[in-house]
Amino acid sequence: MTSHILKLLQQRYTTKLWQHTPVSHAQLDYVLQCAYLAPSKMAHHSHKIVAITNSVQGKAIKDWLFY
């Protein structure tokens, strides 16, 4: 069992390339609802979720973060 966990951790990766395919409002709402309802210890959510759009401000933030 521990070797299985080690193998999974060694194979994980972070995606840093983005597709230019638009995400619909319905898809975004679905993902945000799933994140909101995700279980956490004692209902303590210590994270924030921020959805950045293609507005002028959103593009400026994305450029600052990723380029």
MIBA-197279 format. One record per residue: x, y, z of N, C-alpha, C, O, CB in turn; residue number from 1; residue in three letters. Coordinates in steps of 0.1 Angstrom, whole numbers. Atoms other than C-alpha are relative to their C-alpha. Glycine has a CB too. Layout:
% MIBA-197279
<atom n_x="X" n_y="Y" n_z="Z" ca_x="X" ca_y="Y" ca_z="Z" c_x="X" c_y="Y" c_z="Z" o_x="X" o_y="Y" o_z="Z" cb_x="X" cb_y="Y" cb_z="Z" pos="NUM" code="ALA"/>
...
This chain:
% MIBA-197279
<atom n_x="8" n_y="-12" n_z="0" ca_x="0" ca_y="0" ca_z="0" c_x="9" c_y="13" c_z="0" o_x="6" o_y="22" o_z="-8" cb_x="-9" cb_y="0" cb_z="12" pos="1" code="MET"/>
<atom n_x="-8" n_y="-12" n_z="-1" ca_x="27" ca_y="25" ca_z="9" c_x="8" c_y="2" c_z="-13" o_x="10" o_y="14" o_z="-17" cb_x="10" cb_y="-1" cb_z="11" pos="2" code="THR"/>
<atom n_x="-6" n_y="-2" n_z="13" ca_x="45" ca_y="19" ca_z="-24" c_x="-9" c_y="5" c_z="-10" o_x="-5" o_y="13" o_z="-19" cb_x="7" cb_y="-14" cb_z="-5" pos="3" code="SER"/>
<atom n_x="10" n_y="-5" n_z="9" ca_x="13" ca_y="26" ca_z="-42" c_x="-2" c_y="15" c_z="2" o_x="-2" o_y="23" o_z="-8" cb_x="-14" cb_y="-7" cb_z="2" pos="4" code="HIS"/>
<atom n_x="1" n_y="-14" n_z="-3" ca_x="10" ca_y="60" ca_z="-25" c_x="12" c_y="7" c_z="-4" o_x="11" o_y="18" o_z="-10" cb_x="-2" cb_y="2" cb_z="15" pos="5" code="ILE"/>
<atom n_x="-12" n_y="-6" n_z="4" ca_x="46" ca_y="68" ca_z="-31" c_x="1" c_y="1" c_z="-16" o_x="5" o_y="12" o_z="-21" cb_x="12" cb_y="-9" cb_z="4" pos="6" code="LEU"/>
<atom n_x="0" n_y="-1" n_z="14" ca_x="42" ca_y="60" ca_z="-68" c_x="-9" c_y="11" c_z="-5" o_x="-6" o_y="18" o_z="-14" cb_x="-4" cb_y="-14" cb_z="-6" pos="7" code="LYS"/>
<atom n_x="10" n_y="-10" n_z="4" ca_x="11" ca_y="82" ca_z="-71" c_x="6" c_y="14" c_z="3" o_x="5" o_y="23" o_z="-6" cb_x="-13" cb_y="-1" cb_z="8" pos="8" code="LEU"/>
<atom n_x="-6" n_y="-13" n_z="-3" ca_x="30" ca_y="111" ca_z="-54" c_x="11" c_y="3" c_z="-9" o_x="13" o_y="15" o_z="-13" cb_x="5" cb_y="0" cb_z="14" pos="9" code="LEU"/>
<atom n_x="-11" n_y="-3" n_z="9" ca_x="60" ca_y="107" ca_z="-77" c_x="-5" c_y="3" c_z="-14" o_x="2" o_y="10" o_z="-22" cb_x="9" cb_y="-13" cb_z="-1" pos="10" code="GLN"/>
<atom n_x="6" n_y="-2" n_z="14" ca_x="37" ca_y="108" ca_z="-108" c_x="-9" c_y="12" c_z="-1" o_x="-13" o_y="16" o_z="-12" cb_x="-7" cb_y="-12" cb_z="-4" pos="11" code="GLN"/>
<atom n_x="9" n_y="-12" n_z="1" ca_x="17" ca_y="139" ca_z="-99" c_x="7" c_y="11" c_z="-7" o_x="19" o_y="12" o_z="-7" cb_x="-5" cb_y="4" cb_z="15" pos="12" code="ARG"/>
<atom n_x="-5" n_y="-12" n_z="7" ca_x="21" ca_y="171" ca_z="-118" c_x="-10" c_y="12" c_z="2" o_x="-21" o_y="10" o_z="5" cb_x="3" cb_y="-3" cb_z="-14" pos="13" code="TYR"/>
<atom n_x="8" n_y="-12" n_z="0" ca_x="8" ca_y="206" ca_z="-119" c_x="-1" c_y="5" c_z="-15" o_x="9" o_y="7" o_z="-21" cb_x="6" cb_y="11" cb_z="9" pos="14" code="THR"/>
<atom n_x="2" n_y="-5" n_z="13" ca_x="-7" ca_y="219" ca_z="-151" c_x="3" c_y="15" c_z="0" o_x="-3" o_y="22" o_z="8" cb_x="-14" cb_y="-4" cb_z="-6" pos="15" code="THR"/>
<atom n_x="-3" n_y="-15" n_z="1" ca_x="7" ca_y="253" ca_z="-161" c_x="-3" c_y="6" c_z="-13" o_x="-1" o_y="18" o_z="-15" cb_x="14" cb_y="2" cb_z="4" pos="16" code="LYS"/>
<atom n_x="4" n_y="-5" n_z="13" ca_x="-4" ca_y="255" ca_z="-197" c_x="-15" c_y="1" c_z="0" o_x="-22" o_y="-8" o_z="4" cb_x="6" cb_y="-9" cb_z="-11" pos="17" code="LEU"/>
<atom n_x="15" n_y="-3" n_z="0" ca_x="-39" ca_y="269" ca_z="-203" c_x="-5" c_y="-1" c_z="-14" o_x="2" o_y="3" o_z="-23" cb_x="-3" cb_y="13" cb_z="6" pos="18" code="TRP"/>
<atom n_x="7" n_y="0" n_z="13" ca_x="-62" ca_y="262" ca_z="-231" c_x="-8" c_y="13" c_z="-2" o_x="-12" o_y="20" o_z="8" cb_x="-9" cb_y="-12" cb_z="-2" pos="19" code="GLN"/>
<atom n_x="8" n_y="-12" n_z="3" ca_x="-80" ca_y="291" ca_z="-248" c_x="-14" c_y="-3" c_z="-2" o_x="-22" o_y="6" o_z="-8" cb_x="6" cb_y="8" cb_z="-11" pos="20" code="HIS"/>
<atom n_x="14" n_y="4" n_z="1" ca_x="-113" ca_y="273" ca_z="-247" c_x="-8" c_y="6" c_z="11" o_x="-5" o_y="5" o_z="22" cb_x="-1" cb_y="-16" cb_z="0" pos="21" code="THR"/>
<atom n_x="8" n_y="-7" n_z="-10" ca_x="-139" ca_y="294" ca_z="-230" c_x="-8" c_y="-11" c_z="9" o_x="-12" o_y="-21" o_z="5" cb_x="-10" cb_y="9" cb_z="-6" pos="22" code="PRO"/>
<atom n_x="7" n_y="8" n_z="-9" ca_x="-156" ca_y="279" ca_z="-199" c_x="-14" c_y="7" c_z="2" o_x="-15" o_y="19" o_z="4" cb_x="7" cb_y="-1" cb_z="14" pos="23" code="VAL"/>
<atom n_x="14" n_y="-6" n_z="-1" ca_x="-194" ca_y="284" ca_z="-198" c_x="-3" c_y="3" c_z="15" o_x="3" o_y="-2" o_z="24" cb_x="-10" cb_y="-10" cb_z="-6" pos="24" code="SER"/>
<atom n_x="4" n_y="-3" n_z="-14" ca_x="-211" ca_y="299" ca_z="-168" c_x="-5" c_y="-12" c_z="7" o_x="-3" o_y="-14" o_z="19" cb_x="-11" cb_y="11" cb_z="0" pos="25" code="HIS"/>
<atom n_x="5" n_y="12" n_z="-6" ca_x="-228" ca_y="266" ca_z="-162" c_x="11" c_y="-9" c_z="5" o_x="10" o_y="-15" o_z="16" cb_x="-9" cb_y="-8" cb_z="-10" pos="26" code="ALA"/>
<atom n_x="-11" n_y="8" n_z="-4" ca_x="-195" ca_y="247" ca_z="-161" c_x="7" c_y="7" c_z="12" o_x="11" o_y="-1" o_z="22" cb_x="10" cb_y="-1" cb_z="-11" pos="27" code="GLN"/>
<atom n_x="-6" n_y="-6" n_z="-11" ca_x="-180" ca_y="273" ca_z="-138" c_x="-9" c_y="-1" c_z="13" o_x="-3" o_y="-4" o_z="24" cb_x="2" cb_y="15" cb_z="-3" pos="28" code="LEU"/>
<atom n_x="9" n_y="2" n_z="-11" ca_x="-211" ca_y="272" ca_z="-115" c_x="1" c_y="-14" c_z="6" o_x="1" o_y="-16" o_z="18" cb_x="-14" cb_y="3" cb_z="-3" pos="29" code="ASP"/>
<atom n_x="-1" n_y="14" n_z="-4" ca_x="-208" ca_y="234" ca_z="-114" c_x="13" c_y="-3" c_z="8" o_x="13" o_y="-9" o_z="19" cb_x="0" cb_y="-10" cb_z="-12" pos="30" code="TYR"/>
<atom n_x="-13" n_y="2" n_z="-7" ca_x="-171" ca_y="234" ca_z="-104" c_x="0" c_y="8" c_z="13" o_x="5" o_y="2" o_z="23" cb_x="12" cb_y="6" cb_z="-9" pos="31" code="VAL"/>
<atom n_x="0" n_y="-7" n_z="-12" ca_x="-176" ca_y="261" ca_z="-78" c_x="-9" c_y="-6" c_z="11" o_x="-6" o_y="-6" o_z="22" cb_x="-5" cb_y="15" cb_z="-2" pos="32" code="LEU"/>
<atom n_x="9" n_y="7" n_z="-9" ca_x="-205" ca_y="242" ca_z="-63" c_x="6" c_y="-12" c_z="6" o_x="5" o_y="-15" o_z="18" cb_x="-14" cb_y="-3" cb_z="-7" pos="33" code="GLN"/>
<atom n_x="-8" n_y="11" n_z="-5" ca_x="-184" ca_y="211" ca_z="-61" c_x="10" c_y="4" c_z="10" o_x="12" o_y="-3" o_z="21" cb_x="6" cb_y="-8" cb_z="-12" pos="34" code="CYS"/>
<atom n_x="-11" n_y="-5" n_z="-9" ca_x="-156" ca_y="230" ca_z="-44" c_x="-7" c_y="4" c_z="13" o_x="-1" o_y="1" o_z="24" cb_x="8" cb_y="11" cb_z="-6" pos="35" code="ALA"/>
<atom n_x="7" n_y="-5" n_z="-11" ca_x="-181" ca_y="246" ca_z="-20" c_x="-5" c_y="-12" c_z="9" o_x="-4" o_y="-11" o_z="21" cb_x="-12" cb_y="9" cb_z="-3" pos="36" code="TYR"/>
<atom n_x="6" n_y="12" n_z="-7" ca_x="-196" ca_y="212" ca_z="-10" c_x="10" c_y="-10" c_z="3" o_x="7" o_y="-20" o_z="10" cb_x="-11" cb_y="-6" cb_z="-9" pos="37" code="LEU"/>
<atom n_x="-10" n_y="9" n_z="-3" ca_x="-163" ca_y="194" ca_z="-8" c_x="2" c_y="-2" c_z="16" o_x="1" o_y="8" o_z="23" cb_x="13" cb_y="3" cb_z="-6" pos="38" code="ALA"/>
<atom n_x="-1" n_y="2" n_z="-15" ca_x="-159" ca_y="178" ca_z="27" c_x="13" c_y="6" c_z="5" o_x="24" o_y="7" o_z="-2" cb_x="0" cb_y="-15" cb_z="3" pos="39" code="PRO"/>
<atom n_x="-12" n_y="-5" n_z="-7" ca_x="-135" ca_y="194" ca_z="51" c_x="-1" c_y="-3" c_z="15" o_x="-13" o_y="-5" o_z="20" cb_x="2" cb_y="15" cb_z="-2" pos="40" code="SER"/>
<atom n_x="0" n_y="3" n_z="-14" ca_x="-126" ca_y="187" ca_z="87" c_x="-8" c_y="11" c_z="8" o_x="-4" o_y="23" o_z="8" cb_x="14" cb_y="-1" cb_z="6" pos="41" code="LYS"/>
<atom n_x="8" n_y="-9" n_z="-9" ca_x="-152" ca_y="203" ca_z="110" c_x="-6" c_y="12" c_z="-8" o_x="-7" o_y="23" o_z="-3" cb_x="8" cb_y="4" cb_z="12" pos="42" code="MET"/>
<atom n_x="5" n_y="-10" n_z="9" ca_x="-165" ca_y="223" ca_z="80" c_x="9" c_y="13" c_z="0" o_x="4" o_y="24" o_z="-1" cb_x="-14" cb_y="4" cb_z="4" pos="43" code="ALA"/>
<atom n_x="-9" n_y="-11" n_z="0" ca_x="-134" ca_y="245" ca_z="81" c_x="7" c_y="0" c_z="-13" o_x="15" o_y="-8" o_z="-17" cb_x="11" cb_y="-2" cb_z="12" pos="44" code="HIS"/>
<atom n_x="-6" n_y="-2" n_z="13" ca_x="-124" ca_y="257" ca_z="47" c_x="10" c_y="11" c_z="1" o_x="7" o_y="23" o_z="2" cb_x="-11" cb_y="4" cb_z="-11" pos="45" code="HIS"/>
<atom n_x="-10" n_y="-10" n_z="-2" ca_x="-91" ca_y="274" ca_z="50" c_x="6" c_y="6" c_z="-14" o_x="16" o_y="11" o_z="-14" cb_x="12" cb_y="-6" cb_z="8" pos="46" code="SER"/>
<atom n_x="-5" n_y="-5" n_z="13" ca_x="-88" ca_y="282" ca_z="13" c_x="-11" c_y="9" c_z="-6" o_x="-22" o_y="10" o_z="-2" cb_x="2" cb_y="-12" cb_z="-10" pos="47" code="HIS"/>
<atom n_x="8" n_y="-9" n_z="8" ca_x="-103" ca_y="308" ca_z="-11" c_x="0" c_y="-5" c_z="-14" o_x="10" o_y="-9" o_z="-19" cb_x="4" cb_y="15" cb_z="2" pos="48" code="LYS"/>
<atom n_x="1" n_y="3" n_z="14" ca_x="-115" ca_y="301" ca_z="-46" c_x="-3" c_y="13" c_z="-7" o_x="-13" o_y="20" o_z="-4" cb_x="-11" cb_y="-11" cb_z="-3" pos="49" code="ILE"/>
<atom n_x="2" n_y="-12" n_z="8" ca_x="-112" ca_y="329" ca_z="-71" c_x="-2" c_y="-3" c_z="-14" o_x="7" o_y="-10" o_z="-20" cb_x="11" cb_y="10" cb_z="3" pos="50" code="VAL"/>
<atom n_x="3" n_y="3" n_z="15" ca_x="-127" ca_y="327" ca_z="-106" c_x="4" c_y="13" c_z="-7" o_x="-2" o_y="24" o_z="-5" cb_x="-14" cb_y="-4" cb_z="-3" pos="51" code="ALA"/>
<atom n_x="-4" n_y="-11" n_z="7" ca_x="-109" ca_y="351" ca_z="-129" c_x="-5" c_y="0" c_z="-14" o_x="-3" o_y="-10" o_z="-21" cb_x="16" cb_y="2" cb_z="0" pos="52" code="ILE"/>
<atom n_x="6" n_y="-1" n_z="13" ca_x="-127" ca_y="362" ca_z="-160" c_x="9" c_y="6" c_z="-10" o_x="20" o_y="10" o_z="-7" cb_x="-14" cb_y="7" cb_z="0" pos="53" code="THR"/>
<atom n_x="-8" n_y="-7" n_z="11" ca_x="-115" ca_y="377" ca_z="-193" c_x="-2" c_y="15" c_z="0" o_x="0" o_y="22" o_z="-10" cb_x="-3" cb_y="-6" cb_z="-13" pos="54" code="ASN"/>
<atom n_x="1" n_y="-15" n_z="-1" ca_x="-123" ca_y="412" ca_z="-181" c_x="13" c_y="6" c_z="0" o_x="24" o_y="0" o_z="1" cb_x="-8" cb_y="4" cb_z="13" pos="55" code="SER"/>
<atom n_x="-13" n_y="-8" n_z="0" ca_x="-96" ca_y="439" ca_z="-182" c_x="7" c_y="-3" c_z="12" o_x="19" o_y="-6" o_z="12" cb_x="-2" cb_y="15" cb_z="-2" pos="56" code="VAL"/>
<atom n_x="-7" n_y="3" n_z="-13" ca_x="-89" ca_y="433" ca_z="-145" c_x="5" c_y="-14" c_z="0" o_x="15" o_y="-17" o_z="5" cb_x="-9" cb_y="4" cb_z="11" pos="57" code="GLN"/>
<atom n_x="-4" n_y="14" n_z="0" ca_x="-89" ca_y="396" ca_z="-149" c_x="12" c_y="-3" c_z="-9" o_x="21" o_y="-11" o_z="-4" cb_x="-12" cb_y="-9" cb_z="-5" pos="58" code="GLY"/>
<atom n_x="-11" n_y="2" n_z="8" ca_x="-65" ca_y="396" ca_z="-178" c_x="13" c_y="6" c_z="6" o_x="24" o_y="0" o_z="5" cb_x="-2" cb_y="7" cb_z="-14" pos="59" code="LYS"/>
<atom n_x="-11" n_y="-6" n_z="-7" ca_x="-42" ca_y="419" ca_z="-158" c_x="5" c_y="-9" c_z="11" o_x="17" o_y="-11" o_z="13" cb_x="-3" cb_y="14" cb_z="5" pos="60" code="ALA"/>
<atom n_x="-4" n_y="10" n_z="-11" ca_x="-42" ca_y="395" ca_z="-129" c_x="7" c_y="-12" c_z="-5" o_x="17" o_y="-16" o_z="0" cb_x="-12" cb_y="-3" cb_z="9" pos="61" code="ILE"/>
<atom n_x="-6" n_y="12" n_z="6" ca_x="-35" ca_y="365" ca_z="-151" c_x="14" c_y="3" c_z="-5" o_x="22" o_y="-5" o_z="-4" cb_x="-9" cb_y="-5" cb_z="-11" pos="62" code="LYS"/>
<atom n_x="-14" n_y="-4" n_z="5" ca_x="-6" ca_y="383" ca_z="-168" c_x="10" c_y="1" c_z="12" o_x="21" o_y="-3" o_z="10" cb_x="-1" cb_y="13" cb_z="-8" pos="63" code="ASP"/>
<atom n_x="-9" n_y="-2" n_z="-11" ca_x="8" ca_y="392" ca_z="-134" c_x="4" c_y="-13" c_z="6" o_x="15" o_y="-15" o_z="11" cb_x="-7" cb_y="9" cb_z="10" pos="64" code="TRP"/>
<atom n_x="-2" n_y="13" n_z="-7" ca_x="4" ca_y="357" ca_z="-120" c_x="9" c_y="-10" c_z="-9" o_x="17" o_y="-17" o_z="-3" cb_x="-13" cb_y="-7" cb_z="3" pos="65" code="LEU"/>
<atom n_x="-5" n_y="12" n_z="8" ca_x="15" ca_y="335" ca_z="-150" c_x="10" c_y="4" c_z="-11" o_x="16" o_y="-5" o_z="-17" cb_x="-11" cb_y="-6" cb_z="-6" pos="66" code="PHE"/>
<atom n_x="-9" n_y="-3" n_z="11" ca_x="37" ca_y="355" ca_z="-174" c_x="11" c_y="9" c_z="4" o_x="19" o_y="13" o_z="-4" cb_x="-8" cb_y="6" cb_z="-12" pos="67" code="TYR"/>
